[in-house]
Amino acid sequence: MKVIQDKTPEEWKKAVPVLEDLTALRETMWRNPRKRPAEQGISACSLGMEDIRDAEARLRRFAPYLARVFPETARAGGILESPLREIPSMAEALGVKERLILKCDSHLPVSGSIKARGGIYEVLCVAEKIALESGMLTLDTDYAVLAEPRFWELFSKYTIAVGSTGNLGLSIGIMSAKLGFQVTVHMSADARQWKKDLLREKGVTVIEYAEDYSKAISEGRRQAEKDPWCHFVDDENSKNLFLGYGVAALRLQKQLMEQNVPVDEEHPLFVYLPCGVGGGPGGVAFGLKQVFGDAVHCFFAEPTHAPCMILGMATRLHAQVCVGDFGIDNRTAADGLAVGRPSQFVGKLMEPFLSGCYTISDEHLYRLLTLLAEREGIRLEPSALAGMTGPQWILHTEAGLSYQRQEGLTDKMSDSTHIVWATGGSMVPEADWLSYEKKGKQLLAEGQ
Ligand SMILES: *Cc1c(COP(=O)(O)O)cnc(C)c1O
């Protein structure tokens, strides 16, 4: 029998009970036994609030440029941000009496997914470094000059490469091509056709793989290493990507204040984040812990067929394990989450911060997709619904009630707020979306 590190799969199941549910592809919730008070986690961490503020400042420097080249962002002054929207009718359908809010990253400008945070930020980091070193830009220049042809010429000598299941490729591709970089996107088998088509339209080189995301990323990395003029956006390890996501926390804090939603010891905030390799949800959760400390409780959501982060964190094998080692197939309609091997960097960094993770079946994603459209008129892609069962896990299951007790939250729950992070969807073509909706409708009618 196959041995993973020092144990057989059967020995692992004895040592880490959640593996029983994971291998049976049952929806389940895992609580992180290594969560610590936020203060302790923060002081032990190599990254912190300063890094997030630095990222925020960089995005502000680029805002005039973004406002110029993406006119749809001009009204917001070139700051790419998404709406925060209460969804009371959906809450009613889910039996959730507490305040339920959708963070609509599905509607982020430019690339229509959470990747418009990290992905675009990393490309801007690369562009800024090149432009500063060239002497053509200084930190206090108005960055709108970057839209001039001389910068296009400068950037066109460089290539930006990335491995992606789709959305990261979209955001890196669109941003890089706009600046003038050459771009290569290594796409895994799960990537939707329309995402590849859209990128090719923008002049991006798309290389397709018959294998999954881990293959696309390792092959991309290998090719990029041979080329000194190529920057590889490393979704498994990039700190810049992570910090770009982290800025969301500062923006969310402001939005919650504007909407008079209190977050403090008496008003706990629960946030449910769909998780693939981990960078997006990890960056956001990391930022939220810096901002709200122990008042925020972050949970990751993964498909039952691709629970790589639970697997990595629960076994502490992180990137040394993949779902295939336990016979799990990594086949899911949630293409943004179709990742078999988690980020080591994110899994380790999240150890003191994360409250837990849970899984969700594809059928459940489709049902929720249709229900949300009916109830609130909001269209998401399947991956983006993974957060939607979080409130029910916390409020209505034994695992959730026990989490509440352990954290001393039981009598505060009526004052709690629950944010479901909707990570993508606004760019899905009409025909694709209607086929998702139809599937959800059928499943709802069948009562599954
Ligand atoms: C990429 C993605 C995620 C998860 O982000 P990771 O950094 O891969 O964990 C979630 N939802 C959607 C729609 C995505 O595209």
The ligand as a Gaussian input file, in Angstrom:
#p B3LYP/6-31G(d) Opt

LIG

0 1
 C       -9.217000      31.444000      -7.560000
 C      -10.581000      31.429000      -7.067000
 C      -10.867000      31.134000      -5.727000
 C       -9.849000      30.724000      -4.712000
 O       -8.626000      31.370000      -4.701000
 P       -7.287000      30.559000      -4.398000
 O       -6.247000      31.598000      -4.302000
 O       -7.057000      29.620000      -5.550000
 O       -7.512000      29.791000      -3.142000
 C      -12.192000      31.154000      -5.366000
 N      -13.176000      31.439000      -6.219000
 C      -12.934000      31.738000      -7.507000
 C      -14.081000      32.064000      -8.410000
 C      -11.636000      31.751000      -7.973000
 O      -11.398000      32.030000      -9.256000

